[in-house]
Amino acid sequence: MEIGLHNLKPAGGSVKAPKRVGRGSSSGHGGTSGRGHKGQKARAGGVGKPGFEGGQTPLYKRIPRYPGFRNPFANIYEPVNIEKLNKFTDGTEVGINDLFNYGLISNPKSKVKILGSGNLFKKLMVKSHAFSKTAKEKIIALGGTAEEI
């Protein structure tokens, strides 16, 4: 048999026959045709817009837009654990753009804080916005430098 676009068929059992409603009570979908008795949803064109709750204030309006207080002056840092810096070669200078290029941070414009989780095995000159105390100690212990931008 020739294979082509003109004779493609779905895999056996993957397509279900549509539900045939309103074809008598013995079909199981007769009478009200699966819509129940009366009410807005039983009538033609009766389902309202998404989120409409029958006149009650909808959920999306009841929930506050910004829960809690957000400090506009907060310094939000993107964390990088010190063990991730082992990706770099020994003796290199590591900056914000290098961290971004290696996929360690998601945005080169964000502030970065180097955290002391894990072990560092290479001597690096690291430039970052902030360092944790342990991270700074580990970098300096290997003969590297930890410079704050």
C-alpha positions as CSV (number, residue, x, y, z in Angstrom):
1,M,0.0,0.0,0.0
2,E,1.3,3.4,-1.0
3,I,1.9,5.9,1.9
4,G,1.0,9.5,1.3
5,L,-1.0,12.4,2.6
6,H,-4.1,11.2,0.7
7,N,-4.5,8.0,2.8
8,L,-3.3,9.0,6.3
9,K,-5.5,7.7,9.1
10,P,-5.3,8.1,12.9
11,A,-4.0,5.3,15.0
12,G,-6.6,2.7,16.0
13,G,-8.5,3.6,19.1
14,S,-7.2,7.2,19.2
15,V,-10.3,8.8,17.9
16,K,-13.5,8.4,19.9
17,A,-17.0,8.7,18.3
18,P,-18.8,11.9,19.3
19,K,-21.5,11.8,21.9
20,R,-24.9,11.7,20.1
21,V,-27.4,13.5,22.3
22,G,-31.1,13.9,21.9
23,R,-31.7,10.5,20.2
24,G,-34.2,8.9,22.6
25,S,-34.2,7.9,26.2
26,S,-32.7,4.4,25.6
27,S,-29.5,6.0,24.3
28,G,-28.6,7.4,27.7
29,H,-28.4,10.9,26.4
30,G,-32.0,11.6,25.5
31,G,-34.5,13.9,27.2
32,T,-32.4,16.7,28.6
33,S,-29.4,15.6,26.5
34,G,-27.0,15.7,29.4
35,R,-27.8,19.3,30.4
36,G,-29.9,18.5,33.5
37,H,-33.2,20.2,34.3
38,K,-33.7,24.0,33.7
39,G,-31.3,26.7,34.7
40,Q,-29.0,28.9,32.7
41,K,-26.7,26.1,31.6
42,A,-29.6,24.0,30.3
43,R,-30.7,26.7,27.8
44,A,-29.4,27.5,24.4
45,G,-26.6,30.2,24.5
46,G,-26.9,30.0,28.3
47,V,-23.3,29.8,29.5
48,G,-21.9,33.2,30.5
49,K,-18.5,34.6,30.0
50,P,-15.5,33.0,31.8
51,G,-15.3,34.0,35.4
52,F,-18.9,35.1,35.7
53,E,-20.4,33.9,39.0
54,G,-24.1,34.8,38.6
55,G,-23.8,38.4,39.9
56,Q,-21.5,37.5,42.9
57,T,-18.2,39.4,42.8
58,P,-16.0,37.1,40.8
59,L,-12.9,35.4,42.3
60,Y,-10.5,37.4,40.2
61,K,-11.9,40.7,41.7
62,R,-12.0,39.4,45.3
63,I,-8.3,38.5,45.4
64,P,-6.0,41.5,46.2
65,R,-3.8,42.5,43.3
66,Y,-0.5,42.7,45.3
67,P,-0.6,40.8,48.6
68,G,1.7,42.3,51.2
69,F,4.1,45.2,51.0
70,R,6.7,45.4,48.3
71,N,9.6,47.7,49.1
72,P,10.5,49.6,45.9
73,F,14.0,50.3,47.3
74,A,14.9,46.7,48.3
75,N,18.1,45.2,47.0
76,I,17.1,41.9,45.3
77,Y,20.0,39.7,44.5
78,E,20.3,36.7,42.2
79,P,22.1,34.1,44.2
80,V,25.0,32.0,42.9
81,N,26.5,29.2,45.0
82,I,30.3,29.1,45.1
83,E,30.4,25.5,43.9
84,K,29.0,26.7,40.5
85,L,32.2,28.8,40.0
86,N,34.2,25.6,39.4
87,K,33.0,25.8,35.8
88,F,35.5,28.5,35.1
89,T,39.2,27.7,34.4
90,D,41.8,28.3,37.1
91,G,43.1,31.9,37.4
92,T,40.4,33.6,35.4
93,E,38.5,36.8,36.2
94,V,34.8,36.2,36.7
95,G,32.4,39.0,36.2
96,I,28.6,39.4,35.9
97,N,28.6,38.9,32.1
98,D,30.7,35.7,32.5
99,L,28.1,34.3,35.0
100,F,25.3,35.1,32.5
101,N,27.2,33.5,29.6
102,Y,27.7,30.3,31.6
103,G,23.9,30.3,32.5
104,L,24.5,30.8,36.2
105,I,22.2,33.9,36.3
106,S,19.2,34.7,34.2
107,N,19.7,38.5,33.6
108,P,23.1,40.3,33.2
109,K,21.5,43.5,34.6
110,S,20.4,41.9,37.9
111,K,22.5,42.2,41.1
112,V,24.4,39.1,42.0
113,K,25.4,37.7,45.4
114,I,27.9,34.9,45.7
115,L,26.9,32.4,48.5
116,G,29.2,30.1,50.3
117,S,27.4,26.8,49.7
118,G,29.7,24.0,48.4
119,N,33.4,24.0,47.8
120,L,35.6,25.9,45.4
121,F,38.7,24.2,44.0
122,K,40.1,27.0,41.7
123,K,41.8,30.3,42.2
124,L,39.5,33.0,40.7
125,M,39.2,36.8,40.6
126,V,35.5,37.2,41.3
127,K,33.6,40.5,40.8
128,S,30.1,40.7,42.1
129,H,27.7,43.0,43.8
130,A,27.8,41.2,47.1
131,F,29.4,38.2,48.8
132,S,28.5,36.1,51.9
133,K,31.1,36.0,54.6
134,T,31.9,32.3,54.0
135,A,32.1,32.8,50.2
136,K,34.6,35.6,50.6
137,E,36.7,33.5,52.9
138,K,36.7,30.5,50.6
139,I,37.8,32.6,47.6
140,I,40.6,34.3,49.5
141,A,41.8,31.0,51.1
142,L,42.6,29.7,47.6
143,G,44.5,32.9,46.7
144,G,41.8,34.5,44.6
145,T,40.2,37.9,45.1
146,A,36.6,38.8,45.9
147,E,35.9,42.3,44.6
148,E,32.5,44.1,45.2
149,I,31.3,46.2,42.3
